[in-house]
Structures are given as C-alpha cells and as structure tokens.
C-alpha cells in the first residue's frame, strides 16, 4: 500500500518532467499548487487504503 501512495508523486513528477508545453508553467504559484495537490491526493489514497484495511 505504501507503493501505491508513493506512485502518485512519481506520476505527477514524470508528467511535469517531460519537455512539452504545460499549463501554468510560468506561474509563480504553480509549483506550490502542484505540491499541495499531490499531497492531497496522497492523503486521500492513504485514507482510502486505511478504510479498506490495506495497511
């Protein structure tokens, strides 16, 4: 279950690591929104896995 949770930041980092034009790439707040959104997704995944007794 830890692997599932740690896959989320890997996917997000992989998408934003590609050499393509991305939305909000030049916005100063985009990094913090991306970090916050990833943390929320990881938290939701951990909560769901906890409720399903996968931990």
PDB file of N, H, CA, C and O in Angstrom:
ATOM      1  N   UNK A   1       0.821  -1.197   0.000  1.00  0.00           N
ATOM      2  CA  UNK A   1       0.000   0.000   0.000  1.00  0.00           C
ATOM      3  C   UNK A   1       0.866   1.262   0.000  1.00  0.00           C
ATOM      4  O   UNK A   1       0.463   2.290  -0.546  1.00  0.00           O
ATOM      5  N   UNK A   2       2.044   1.190   0.604  1.00  0.00           N
ATOM      6  H   UNK A   2       2.371   0.355   1.047  1.00  0.00           H
ATOM      7  CA  UNK A   2       2.958   2.338   0.564  1.00  0.00           C
ATOM      8  C   UNK A   2       3.389   2.601  -0.875  1.00  0.00           C
ATOM      9  O   UNK A   2       3.547   3.751  -1.284  1.00  0.00           O
ATOM     10  N   UNK A   3       3.574   1.540  -1.629  1.00  0.00           N
ATOM     11  H   UNK A   3       3.445   0.606  -1.297  1.00  0.00           H
ATOM     12  CA  UNK A   3       3.964   1.685  -3.028  1.00  0.00           C
ATOM     13  C   UNK A   3       2.897   2.423  -3.825  1.00  0.00           C
ATOM     14  O   UNK A   3       3.220   3.238  -4.689  1.00  0.00           O
ATOM     15  N   UNK A   4       1.641   2.144  -3.543  1.00  0.00           N
ATOM     16  H   UNK A   4       1.379   1.481  -2.842  1.00  0.00           H
ATOM     17  CA  UNK A   4       0.550   2.829  -4.245  1.00  0.00           C
ATOM     18  C   UNK A   4       0.581   4.319  -3.937  1.00  0.00           C
ATOM     19  O   UNK A   4       0.416   5.147  -4.833  1.00  0.00           O
ATOM     20  N   UNK A   5       0.791   4.655  -2.677  1.00  0.00           N
ATOM     21  H   UNK A   5       0.925   3.982  -1.950  1.00  0.00           H
ATOM     22  CA  UNK A   5       0.818   6.064  -2.274  1.00  0.00           C
ATOM     23  C   UNK A   5       2.009   6.782  -2.895  1.00  0.00           C
ATOM     24  O   UNK A   5       1.876   7.918  -3.349  1.00  0.00           O
ATOM     25  N   UNK A   6       3.173   6.135  -2.921  1.00  0.00           N
ATOM     26  H   UNK A   6       3.281   5.212  -2.552  1.00  0.00           H
ATOM     27  CA  UNK A   6       4.365   6.776  -3.474  1.00  0.00           C
ATOM     28  C   UNK A   6       4.367   6.818  -5.000  1.00  0.00           C
ATOM     29  O   UNK A   6       5.190   7.515  -5.594  1.00  0.00           O
ATOM     30  N   UNK A   7       3.474   6.098  -5.632  1.00  0.00           N
ATOM     31  H   UNK A   7       2.805   5.533  -5.150  1.00  0.00           H
ATOM     32  CA  UNK A   7       3.360   6.155  -7.087  1.00  0.00           C
ATOM     33  C   UNK A   7       2.763   7.476  -7.552  1.00  0.00           C
ATOM     34  O   UNK A   7       3.089   7.953  -8.639  1.00  0.00           O
ATOM     35  N   UNK A   8       1.898   8.070  -6.745  1.00  0.00           N
ATOM     36  H   UNK A   8       1.633   7.683  -5.862  1.00  0.00           H
ATOM     37  CA  UNK A   8       1.224   9.314  -7.134  1.00  0.00           C
ATOM     38  C   UNK A   8       2.220  10.446  -7.392  1.00  0.00           C
ATOM     39  O   UNK A   8       2.156  11.063  -8.455  1.00  0.00           O
ATOM     40  N   UNK A   9       3.154  10.751  -6.452  1.00  0.00           N
ATOM     41  H   UNK A   9       3.206  10.250  -5.588  1.00  0.00           H
ATOM     42  CA  UNK A   9       4.119  11.814  -6.766  1.00  0.00           C
ATOM     43  C   UNK A   9       5.041  11.461  -7.933  1.00  0.00           C
ATOM     44  O   UNK A   9       5.492  12.349  -8.657  1.00  0.00           O
ATOM     45  N   UNK A  10       5.321  10.180  -8.116  1.00  0.00           N
ATOM     46  H   UNK A  10       4.955   9.459  -7.528  1.00  0.00           H
ATOM     47  CA  UNK A  10       6.159   9.763  -9.240  1.00  0.00           C
ATOM     48  C   UNK A  10       5.473  10.055 -10.568  1.00  0.00           C
ATOM     49  O   UNK A  10       6.110  10.527 -11.510  1.00  0.00           O
ATOM     50  N   UNK A  11       4.189   9.776 -10.642  1.00  0.00           N
ATOM     51  H   UNK A  11       3.672   9.392  -9.877  1.00  0.00           H
ATOM     52  CA  UNK A  11       3.439  10.050 -11.871  1.00  0.00           C
ATOM     53  C   UNK A  11       3.363  11.548 -12.132  1.00  0.00           C
ATOM     54  O   UNK A  11       3.586  11.995 -13.257  1.00  0.00           O
ATOM     55  N   UNK A  12       3.051  12.323 -11.106  1.00  0.00           N
ATOM     56  H   UNK A  12       2.870  11.960 -10.192  1.00  0.00           H
ATOM     57  CA  UNK A  12       2.949  13.778 -11.273  1.00  0.00           C
ATOM     58  C   UNK A  12       4.303  14.356 -11.678  1.00  0.00           C
ATOM     59  O   UNK A  12       4.374  15.191 -12.580  1.00  0.00           O
ATOM     60  N   UNK A  13       5.369  13.922 -11.024  1.00  0.00           N
ATOM     61  H   UNK A  13       5.311  13.244 -10.291  1.00  0.00           H
ATOM     62  CA  UNK A  13       6.705  14.393 -11.382  1.00  0.00           C
ATOM     63  C   UNK A  13       7.113  13.980 -12.781  1.00  0.00           C
ATOM     64  O   UNK A  13       7.780  14.737 -13.486  1.00  0.00           O
ATOM     65  N   UNK A  14       6.716  12.785 -13.187  1.00  0.00           N
ATOM     66  H   UNK A  14       6.174  12.170 -12.615  1.00  0.00           H
ATOM     67  CA  UNK A  14       7.016  12.321 -14.540  1.00  0.00           C
ATOM     68  C   UNK A  14       6.308  13.143 -15.599  1.00  0.00           C
ATOM     69  O   UNK A  14       6.882  13.456 -16.642  1.00  0.00           O
ATOM     70  N   UNK A  15       5.063  13.492 -15.328  1.00  0.00           N
ATOM     71  H   UNK A  15       4.597  13.239 -14.480  1.00  0.00           H
ATOM     72  CA  UNK A  15       4.308  14.306 -16.286  1.00  0.00           C
ATOM     73  C   UNK A  15       4.920  15.695 -16.398  1.00  0.00           C
ATOM     74  O   UNK A  15       5.096  16.203 -17.505  1.00  0.00           O
ATOM     75  N   UNK A  16       5.244  16.310 -15.281  1.00  0.00           N
ATOM     76  H   UNK A  16       5.101  15.897 -14.382  1.00  0.00           H
ATOM     77  CA  UNK A  16       5.801  17.658 -15.317  1.00  0.00           C
ATOM     78  C   UNK A  16       7.285  17.675 -15.656  1.00  0.00           C
ATOM     79  O   UNK A  16       7.855  18.749 -15.846  1.00  0.00           O
ATOM     80  N   UNK A  17       7.919  16.521 -15.737  1.00  0.00           N
ATOM     81  H   UNK A  17       7.456  15.648 -15.583  1.00  0.00           H
ATOM     82  CA  UNK A  17       9.318  16.443 -16.132  1.00  0.00           C
ATOM     83  C   UNK A  17       9.513  16.300 -17.629  1.00  0.00           C
ATOM     84  O   UNK A  17      10.645  16.351 -18.110  1.00  0.00           O
ATOM     85  N   UNK A  18       8.427  16.122 -18.376  1.00  0.00           N
ATOM     86  H   UNK A  18       7.508  16.081 -17.985  1.00  0.00           H
ATOM     87  CA  UNK A  18       8.529  15.980 -19.827  1.00  0.00           C
ATOM     88  C   UNK A  18       8.820  17.336 -20.469  1.00  0.00           C
ATOM     89  O   UNK A  18       8.447  18.383 -19.940  1.00  0.00           O
ATOM     90  N   UNK A  19       9.478  17.295 -21.590  1.00  0.00           N
ATOM     91  H   UNK A  19       9.781  16.444 -22.019  1.00  0.00           H
ATOM     92  CA  UNK A  19       9.837  18.521 -22.303  1.00  0.00           C
ATOM     93  C   UNK A  19       8.734  18.928 -23.270  1.00  0.00           C
ATOM     94  O   UNK A  19       8.937  18.982 -24.483  1.00  0.00           O
ATOM     95  N   UNK A  20       7.580  19.211 -22.716  1.00  0.00           N
ATOM     96  H   UNK A  20       7.416  19.168 -21.731  1.00  0.00           H
ATOM     97  CA  UNK A  20       6.450  19.691 -23.508  1.00  0.00           C
ATOM     98  C   UNK A  20       5.890  20.935 -22.833  1.00  0.00           C
ATOM     99  O   UNK A  20       6.181  21.209 -21.669  1.00  0.00           O
ATOM    100  N   UNK A  21       5.100  21.670 -23.564  1.00  0.00           N
ATOM    101  H   UNK A  21       4.864  21.447 -24.510  1.00  0.00           H
ATOM    102  CA  UNK A  21       4.479  22.877 -23.003  1.00  0.00           C
ATOM    103  C   UNK A  21       3.368  22.464 -22.043  1.00  0.00           C
ATOM    104  O   UNK A  21       2.473  21.700 -22.407  1.00  0.00           O
ATOM    105  N   UNK A  22       3.433  22.969 -20.830  1.00  0.00           N
ATOM    106  H   UNK A  22       4.160  23.589 -20.535  1.00  0.00           H
ATOM    107  CA  UNK A  22       2.472  22.611 -19.796  1.00  0.00           C
ATOM    108  C   UNK A  22       1.689  23.836 -19.349  1.00  0.00           C
ATOM    109  O   UNK A  22       2.204  24.953 -19.397  1.00  0.00           O
ATOM    110  N   UNK A  23       0.459  23.637 -18.919  1.00  0.00           N
ATOM    111  H   UNK A  23       0.041  22.729 -18.880  1.00  0.00           H
ATOM    112  CA  UNK A  23      -0.317  24.778 -18.430  1.00  0.00           C
ATOM    113  C   UNK A  23       0.286  25.330 -17.140  1.00  0.00           C
ATOM    114  O   UNK A  23       0.751  24.572 -16.289  1.00  0.00           O
ATOM    115  N   UNK A  24       0.272  26.629 -17.007  1.00  0.00           N
ATOM    116  H   UNK A  24      -0.106  27.245 -17.699  1.00  0.00           H
ATOM    117  CA  UNK A  24       0.751  27.346 -15.818  1.00  0.00           C
ATOM    118  C   UNK A  24       2.241  27.129 -15.547  1.00  0.00           C
ATOM    119  O   UNK A  24       2.677  27.255 -14.403  1.00  0.00           O
ATOM    120  N   UNK A  25       3.024  26.807 -16.565  1.00  0.00           N
ATOM    121  H   UNK A  25       2.670  26.704 -17.495  1.00  0.00           H
ATOM    122  CA  UNK A  25       4.448  26.542 -16.369  1.00  0.00           C
ATOM    123  C   UNK A  25       5.202  27.785 -15.909  1.00  0.00           C
ATOM    124  O   UNK A  25       6.207  27.662 -15.208  1.00  0.00           O
ATOM    125  N   UNK A  26       4.749  28.967 -16.280  1.00  0.00           N
ATOM    126  H   UNK A  26       3.932  29.067 -16.849  1.00  0.00           H
ATOM    127  CA  UNK A  26       5.446  30.192 -15.904  1.00  0.00           C
ATOM    128  C   UNK A  26       4.811  30.908 -14.723  1.00  0.00           C
ATOM    129  O   UNK A  26       5.274  31.982 -14.340  1.00  0.00           O
ATOM    130  N   UNK A  27       3.780  30.351 -14.145  1.00  0.00           N
ATOM    131  H   UNK A  27       3.404  29.478 -14.456  1.00  0.00           H
ATOM    132  CA  UNK A  27       3.118  30.981 -12.996  1.00  0.00           C
ATOM    133  C   UNK A  27       3.936  30.725 -11.736  1.00  0.00           C
ATOM    134  O   UNK A  27       4.419  29.613 -11.524  1.00  0.00           O
ATOM    135  N   UNK A  28       4.089  31.733 -10.911  1.00  0.00           N
ATOM    136  H   UNK A  28       3.696  32.637 -11.083  1.00  0.00           H
ATOM    137  CA  UNK A  28       4.899  31.598  -9.701  1.00  0.00           C
ATOM    138  C   UNK A  28       4.243  30.686  -8.667  1.00  0.00           C
ATOM    139  O   UNK A  28       4.940  30.105  -7.835  1.00  0.00           O
ATOM    140  N   UNK A  29       2.934  30.552  -8.701  1.00  0.00           N
ATOM    141  H   UNK A  29       2.368  31.024  -9.377  1.00  0.00           H
ATOM    142  CA  UNK A  29       2.209  29.759  -7.714  1.00  0.00           C
ATOM    143  C   UNK A  29       1.996  28.314  -8.146  1.00  0.00           C
ATOM    144  O   UNK A  29       1.513  27.507  -7.351  1.00  0.00           O
ATOM    145  N   UNK A  30       2.340  27.969  -9.377  1.00  0.00           N
ATOM    146  H   UNK A  30       2.732  28.625 -10.022  1.00  0.00           H
ATOM    147  CA  UNK A  30       2.048  26.636  -9.912  1.00  0.00           C
ATOM    148  C   UNK A  30       2.776  25.532  -9.144  1.00  0.00           C
ATOM    149  O   UNK A  30       2.214  24.460  -8.921  1.00  0.00           O
ATOM    150  N   UNK A  31       4.012  25.785  -8.742  1.00  0.00           N
ATOM    151  H   UNK A  31       4.469  26.656  -8.923  1.00  0.00           H
ATOM    152  CA  UNK A  31       4.777  24.768  -8.008  1.00  0.00           C
ATOM    153  C   UNK A  31       4.086  24.406  -6.705  1.00  0.00           C
ATOM    154  O   UNK A  31       3.950  23.228  -6.372  1.00  0.00           O
ATOM    155  N   UNK A  32       3.653  25.416  -5.971  1.00  0.00           N
ATOM    156  H   UNK A  32       3.763  26.373  -6.241  1.00  0.00           H
ATOM    157  CA  UNK A  32       3.035  25.155  -4.665  1.00  0.00           C
ATOM    158  C   UNK A  32       1.670  24.502  -4.808  1.00  0.00           C
ATOM    159  O   UNK A  32       1.298  23.668  -3.982  1.00  0.00           O
ATOM    160  N   UNK A  33       0.917  24.863  -5.842  1.00  0.00           N
ATOM    161  H   UNK A  33       1.219  25.540  -6.514  1.00  0.00           H
ATOM    162  CA  UNK A  33      -0.353  24.186  -6.104  1.00  0.00           C
ATOM    163  C   UNK A  33      -0.116  22.729  -6.470  1.00  0.00           C
ATOM    164  O   UNK A  33      -0.870  21.849  -6.056  1.00  0.00           O
ATOM    165  N   UNK A  34       0.925  22.476  -7.241  1.00  0.00           N
ATOM    166  H   UNK A  34       1.538  23.191  -7.578  1.00  0.00           H
ATOM    167  CA  UNK A  34       1.254  21.112  -7.634  1.00  0.00           C
ATOM    168  C   UNK A  34       1.662  20.275  -6.424  1.00  0.00           C
ATOM    169  O   UNK A  34       1.231  19.130  -6.285  1.00  0.00           O
ATOM    170  N   UNK A  35       2.486  20.839  -5.556  1.00  0.00           N
ATOM    171  H   UNK A  35       2.836  21.769  -5.669  1.00  0.00           H
ATOM    172  CA  UNK A  35       2.895  20.134  -4.339  1.00  0.00           C
ATOM    173  C   UNK A  35       1.687  19.881  -3.441  1.00  0.00           C
ATOM    174  O   UNK A  35       1.517  18.779  -2.918  1.00  0.00           O
ATOM    175  N   UNK A  36       0.855  20.896  -3.263  1.00  0.00           N
ATOM    176  H   UNK A  36       0.993  21.791  -3.687  1.00  0.00           H
ATOM    177  CA  UNK A  36      -0.335  20.746  -2.424  1.00  0.00           C
ATOM    178  C   UNK A  36      -1.317  19.729  -2.980  1.00  0.00           C
ATOM    179  O   UNK A  36      -1.850  18.901  -2.240  1.00  0.00           O
ATOM    180  N   UNK A  37      -1.555  19.792  -4.279  1.00  0.00           N
ATOM    181  H   UNK A  37      -1.123  20.464  -4.880  1.00  0.00           H
ATOM    182  CA  UNK A  37      -2.466  18.837  -4.908  1.00  0.00           C
ATOM    183  C   UNK A  37      -1.964  17.407  -4.808  1.00  0.00           C
ATOM    184  O   UNK A  37      -2.741  16.481  -4.575  1.00  0.00           O
ATOM    185  N   UNK A  38      -0.662  17.234  -4.985  1.00  0.00           N
ATOM    186  H   UNK A  38      -0.031  17.986  -5.174  1.00  0.00           H
ATOM    187  CA  UNK A  38      -0.078  15.906  -4.858  1.00  0.00           C
ATOM    188  C   UNK A  38      -0.191  15.396  -3.427  1.00  0.00           C
ATOM    189  O   UNK A  38      -0.498  14.225  -3.207  1.00  0.00           O
ATOM    190  N   UNK A  39       0.054  16.270  -2.455  1.00  0.00           N
ATOM    191  H   UNK A  39       0.303  17.222  -2.634  1.00  0.00           H
ATOM    192  CA  UNK A  39      -0.071  15.874  -1.048  1.00  0.00           C
ATOM    193  C   UNK A  39      -1.512  15.493  -0.711  1.00  0.00           C
ATOM    194  O   UNK A  39      -1.750  14.532   0.021  1.00  0.00           O
ATOM    195  N   UNK A  40      -2.463  16.244  -1.243  1.00  0.00           N
ATOM    196  H   UNK A  40      -2.270  17.024  -1.837  1.00  0.00           H
ATOM    197  CA  UNK A  40      -3.877  15.919  -1.000  1.00  0.00           C
ATOM    198  C   UNK A  40      -4.230  14.570  -1.628  1.00  0.00           C
ATOM    199  O   UNK A  40      -4.902  13.753  -0.998  1.00  0.00           O
ATOM    200  N   UNK A  41      -3.785  14.331  -2.856  1.00  0.00           N
ATOM    201  H   UNK A  41      -3.239  14.994  -3.367  1.00  0.00           H
ATOM    202  CA  UNK A  41      -4.053  13.042  -3.497  1.00  0.00           C
ATOM    203  C   UNK A  41      -3.425  11.884  -2.724  1.00  0.00           C
ATOM    204  O   UNK A  41      -4.044  10.830  -2.577  1.00  0.00           O
ATOM    205  N   UNK A  42      -2.207  12.074  -2.232  1.00  0.00           N
ATOM    206  H   UNK A  42      -1.704  12.930  -2.352  1.00  0.00           H
ATOM    207  CA  UNK A  42      -1.561  11.029  -1.430  1.00  0.00           C
ATOM    208  C   UNK A  42      -2.326  10.798  -0.131  1.00  0.00           C
ATOM    209  O   UNK A  42      -2.505   9.656   0.292  1.00  0.00           O
ATOM    210  N   UNK A  43      -2.773  11.875   0.497  1.00  0.00           N
ATOM    211  H   UNK A  43      -2.627  12.803   0.153  1.00  0.00           H
ATOM    212  CA  UNK A  43      -3.551  11.747   1.724  1.00  0.00           C
ATOM    213  C   UNK A  43      -4.868  11.027   1.495  1.00  0.00           C
ATOM    214  O   UNK A  43      -5.263  10.182   2.299  1.00  0.00           O
ATOM    215  N   UNK A  44      -5.549  11.354   0.404  1.00  0.00           N
ATOM    216  H   UNK A  44      -5.228  12.040  -0.248  1.00  0.00           H
ATOM    217  CA  UNK A  44      -6.803  10.669   0.081  1.00  0.00           C
ATOM    218  C   UNK A  44      -6.573   9.188  -0.218  1.00  0.00           C
ATOM    219  O   UNK A  44      -7.368   8.340   0.187  1.00  0.00           O
ATOM    220  N   UNK A  45      -5.494   8.883  -0.921  1.00  0.00           N
ATOM    221  H   UNK A  45      -4.848   9.573  -1.249  1.00  0.00           H
ATOM    222  CA  UNK A  45      -5.184   7.481  -1.207  1.00  0.00           C
ATOM    223  C   UNK A  45      -4.872   6.727   0.083  1.00  0.00           C
ATOM    224  O   UNK A  45      -5.314   5.593   0.262  1.00  0.00           O
ATOM    225  N   UNK A  46      -4.113   7.353   0.980  1.00  0.00           N
ATOM    226  H   UNK A  46      -3.753   8.274   0.834  1.00  0.00           H
ATOM    227  CA  UNK A  46      -3.797   6.711   2.260  1.00  0.00           C
ATOM    228  C   UNK A  46      -5.053   6.503   3.088  1.00  0.00           C
ATOM    229  O   UNK A  46      -5.233   5.450   3.699  1.00  0.00           O
ATOM    230  N   UNK A  47      -5.920   7.504   3.107  1.00  0.00           N
ATOM    231  H   UNK A  47      -5.774   8.360   2.610  1.00  0.00           H
ATOM    232  CA  UNK A  47      -7.176   7.377   3.854  1.00  0.00           C
ATOM    233  C   UNK A  47      -8.027   6.252   3.284  1.00  0.00           C
ATOM    234  O   UNK A  47      -8.563   5.446   4.044  1.00  0.00           O
ATOM    235  N   UNK A  48      -8.162   6.179   1.968  1.00  0.00           N
ATOM    236  H   UNK A  48      -7.726   6.833   1.350  1.00  0.00           H
ATOM    237  CA  UNK A  48      -8.970   5.136   1.346  1.00  0.00           C
ATOM    238  C   UNK A  48      -8.384   3.754   1.617  1.00  0.00           C
ATOM    239  O   UNK A  48      -9.117   2.814   1.926  1.00  0.00           O
ATOM    240  N   UNK A  49      -7.061   3.631   1.502  1.00  0.00           N
ATOM    241  H   UNK A  49      -6.465   4.394   1.251  1.00  0.00           H
ATOM    242  CA  UNK A  49      -6.426   2.344   1.775  1.00  0.00           C
ATOM    243  C   UNK A  49      -6.585   1.951   3.240  1.00  0.00           C
ATOM    244  O   UNK A  49      -6.743   0.770   3.550  1.00  0.00           O
ATOM    245  N   UNK A  50      -6.545   2.922   4.135  1.00  0.00           N
ATOM    246  H   UNK A  50      -6.417   3.881   3.883  1.00  0.00           H
ATOM    247  CA  UNK A  50      -6.736   2.658   5.560  1.00  0.00           C
ATOM    248  C   UNK A  50      -8.150   2.128   5.809  1.00  0.00           C
ATOM    249  O   UNK A  50      -8.339   1.185   6.577  1.00  0.00           O
ATOM    250  N   UNK A  51      -9.131   2.735   5.161  1.00  0.00           N
ATOM    251  H   UNK A  51      -8.977   3.501   4.536  1.00  0.00           H
ATOM    252  CA  UNK A  51     -10.524   2.296   5.336  1.00  0.00           C
ATOM    253  C   UNK A  51     -10.770   0.913   4.741  1.00  0.00           C
ATOM    254  O   UNK A  51     -11.642   0.182   5.211  1.00  0.00           O
ATOM    255  N   UNK A  52     -10.022   0.557   3.726  1.00  0.00           N
ATOM    256  H   UNK A  52      -9.314   1.150   3.344  1.00  0.00           H
ATOM    257  CA  UNK A  52     -10.167  -0.761   3.100  1.00  0.00           C
ATOM    258  C   UNK A  52      -9.318  -1.829   3.794  1.00  0.00           C
ATOM    259  O   UNK A  52      -9.278  -2.973   3.343  1.00  0.00           O
ATOM    260  N   UNK A  53      -8.644  -1.467   4.880  1.00  0.00           N
ATOM    261  H   UNK A  53      -8.676  -0.537   5.247  1.00  0.00           H
ATOM    262  CA  UNK A  53      -7.759  -2.366   5.650  1.00  0.00           C
ATOM    263  C   UNK A  53      -6.605  -2.919   4.817  1.00  0.00           C
ATOM    264  O   UNK A  53      -6.231  -4.083   4.955  1.00  0.00           O
ATOM    265  N   UNK A  54      -6.046  -2.077   3.955  1.00  0.00           N
ATOM    266  H   UNK A  54      -6.350  -1.131   3.843  1.00  0.00           H
ATOM    267  CA  UNK A  54      -4.871  -2.466   3.193  1.00  0.00           C
ATOM    268  C   UNK A  54      -3.576  -2.105   3.910  1.00  0.00           C
ATOM    269  O   UNK A  54      -2.503  -2.543   3.496  1.00  0.00           O
ATOM    270  N   UNK A  55      -3.659  -1.324   4.967  1.00  0.00           N
ATOM    271  H   UNK A  55      -4.531  -0.969   5.303  1.00  0.00           H
ATOM    272  CA  UNK A  55      -2.462  -1.008   5.745  1.00  0.00           C
ATOM    273  C   UNK A  55      -2.251  -2.052   6.792  1.00  0.00           C
ATOM    274  O   UNK A  55      -1.292  -1.972   7.559  1.00  0.00           O
TER     275      UNK A  55
END
